[in-house]
Structures are given as C-alpha cells and as structure tokens.
Amino acid sequence: MEDVRGDAERGGRPGLFALFMTSIGTAHFVLPDAFESIVPGWVPNPRFWVFASGVAEIASGVLVALPRTRRVGGWLGAATIVGVYPANIQMALDAGRPDSVGDAAVWLRLPLQFPMLAWALRHARGRRWNAPSPSGGYASISRA
C-alpha cells in the first residue's frame, strides 16, 4: 500500500527547517560581530568561521528545501549544528550564571540543539516521524 502521508510527516516539515537554516545562515552575514563574539578563543580566524558556518547553514536549508537533495541537506545541517555547538557553549559560559531571562535563554539553547540535530537527521535519513497509528500504537519508522 502506498504511503499517502506528506513531507510534514516524513521528514518533519522540510520547508520550515529550510527557512530556519537559511534565516540563521543569513544572519551570519548581517550581524557577523554578534556571531564572532561567541566563537571560542581556541578557534583561529573567527570571522572566517562565522561566514563559513553561515554558508553551510544557507546551503543546508536550500538543499533540504529541494526533494532531490533533501538527504544531503539534512546531513549538512546535522554536521553544521554539531560544528557550531562549541559556540553555543561559549555563549552560555560568557553569559555566566543565569540571573536574568536573557541569560537563562542562552543556557536553554544548549539542550534545544538536540531536537534541531534530530530534525536535521530525520531529513538526512529520509525517515518518517513516529506517528500514532490507528490501532493506538506507534507506526514504525520507514524510508521515505
């Protein structure tokens, strides 16, 4: 039987993921100083890495938006999310103890990267979301 579920169930809204990645990637070029400030000190040439990660985020978004390149885009998105994680850690460390809502939000970004990574990997693997089945259990994950 042919699966009639849409992309929203298969890969978790590829258009939304693509919009998110291209938007944040574009922000690297609009606000490079903000991104450069969170690059850990041990990383050489921070401006280069800000622009490189911006290009990678934009590219992953564009690739995920296109069905033929969605899996490649998912892998690139996953690699980029992992690659920039040290900057998220640095931003939290720089914020210090979360005494304000803003500081708490910075710390909250750390665990929120894991659902983002899972979202990218769903596109990379071409897998469907586990959705409740009519029988009350969960449908198995299968290739799209």
C-alpha positions as CSV (number, residue, x, y, z in Angstrom):
1,M,0.0,0.0,0.0
2,E,1.4,3.4,-1.0
3,D,2.0,5.9,1.8
4,V,-0.1,9.0,1.4
5,R,1.4,11.0,4.2
6,G,3.0,14.2,3.2
7,D,6.5,15.6,3.7
8,A,5.4,17.1,7.0
9,E,5.1,13.6,8.5
10,R,8.0,12.1,6.6
11,G,10.8,14.5,7.4
12,G,9.3,16.9,9.8
13,R,8.4,20.0,7.7
14,P,11.3,20.4,5.3
15,G,10.1,23.9,4.4
16,L,10.2,25.1,8.0
17,F,13.6,23.5,8.5
18,A,14.9,25.1,5.3
19,L,13.5,28.5,6.4
20,F,15.1,28.3,9.8
21,M,18.5,27.3,8.4
22,T,18.6,29.9,5.6
23,S,17.4,32.6,8.0
24,I,20.1,31.9,10.7
25,G,22.7,31.5,8.0
26,T,21.8,34.9,6.5
27,A,22.1,36.4,10.0
28,H,25.8,35.4,10.0
29,F,26.3,37.9,7.2
30,V,24.0,40.6,8.5
31,L,25.3,40.5,12.1
32,P,28.8,38.9,11.9
33,D,30.1,40.7,15.0
34,A,27.4,39.1,17.2
35,F,28.3,35.6,15.9
36,E,32.1,36.3,16.1
37,S,31.8,37.2,19.7
38,I,30.7,33.7,20.6
39,V,33.4,31.8,18.7
40,P,35.6,30.1,21.3
41,G,39.0,31.7,21.8
42,W,40.8,28.5,20.7
43,V,39.3,28.7,17.2
44,P,41.6,30.6,14.8
45,N,40.2,33.3,12.5
46,P,36.7,33.6,14.0
47,R,35.3,35.8,11.1
48,F,36.2,33.1,8.6
49,W,34.3,30.5,10.7
50,V,31.3,32.8,11.1
51,F,31.0,33.2,7.3
52,A,31.7,29.5,6.7
53,S,29.1,28.3,9.1
54,G,26.6,30.9,7.6
55,V,27.3,29.4,4.1
56,A,26.8,25.9,5.4
57,E,23.5,26.8,7.1
58,I,22.2,28.5,4.0
59,A,23.3,25.6,1.8
60,S,21.7,23.0,4.1
61,G,18.5,25.0,4.1
62,V,18.4,25.2,0.3
63,L,19.3,21.5,-0.1
64,V,16.6,20.4,2.3
65,A,14.0,22.6,0.5
66,L,14.6,20.6,-2.7
67,P,13.3,17.0,-2.6
68,R,16.1,15.6,-4.7
69,T,18.8,17.0,-2.4
70,R,16.9,16.8,0.9
71,R,19.0,14.0,2.4
72,V,22.3,15.7,1.6
73,G,20.9,18.9,3.1
74,G,20.0,17.0,6.2
75,W,23.5,15.7,6.6
76,L,25.0,19.1,6.0
77,G,22.6,20.6,8.5
78,A,23.4,18.0,11.1
79,A,27.1,18.5,10.7
80,T,26.7,22.2,10.9
81,I,24.6,22.0,14.1
82,V,27.3,19.8,15.7
83,G,30.1,22.0,14.4
84,V,28.7,25.2,15.9
85,Y,27.8,23.7,19.2
86,P,31.1,24.9,20.8
87,A,30.0,28.5,20.0
88,N,26.7,27.8,21.9
89,I,28.6,26.5,24.9
90,Q,30.9,29.6,24.7
91,M,27.9,31.9,24.6
92,A,26.5,30.2,27.7
93,L,29.8,30.4,29.6
94,D,30.2,34.0,28.7
95,A,26.6,34.7,30.0
96,G,27.6,33.2,33.3
97,R,25.1,32.3,35.9
98,P,21.6,32.6,34.5
99,D,20.4,35.5,36.7
100,S,18.1,37.0,34.0
101,V,15.7,35.8,31.5
102,G,18.2,36.6,28.7
103,D,20.9,34.6,30.4
104,A,18.5,31.7,31.1
105,A,17.6,31.7,27.4
106,V,21.2,31.4,26.4
107,W,21.6,28.3,28.6
108,L,18.3,26.9,27.3
109,R,19.8,27.0,23.8
110,L,22.2,24.2,24.7
111,P,19.6,21.4,25.1
112,L,17.5,22.8,22.3
113,Q,20.2,22.0,19.9
114,F,19.5,18.3,20.3
115,P,16.0,18.4,18.8
116,M,17.4,20.6,16.0
117,L,20.0,17.9,15.4
118,A,17.3,15.2,15.4
119,W,15.3,17.3,12.9
120,A,18.3,17.5,10.5
121,L,18.9,13.8,10.9
122,R,15.3,12.9,10.0
123,H,15.9,14.7,6.7
124,A,19.3,13.1,6.3
125,R,18.0,9.6,6.8
126,G,14.8,10.2,4.8
127,R,12.7,8.8,7.7
128,R,9.2,9.5,8.7
129,W,8.2,10.7,12.1
130,N,6.9,8.1,14.5
131,A,3.2,8.9,14.5
132,P,0.4,7.2,16.5
133,S,-1.2,4.5,14.4
134,P,-5.0,4.0,14.2
135,S,-4.5,0.9,16.5
136,G,-3.2,3.1,19.3
137,G,0.5,2.0,19.0
138,Y,3.2,3.8,17.0
139,A,3.9,3.3,13.4
140,S,7.3,2.1,12.6
141,I,9.9,4.4,11.0
142,S,10.5,3.6,7.4
143,R,12.3,5.1,4.4
144,A,10.6,7.8,2.5
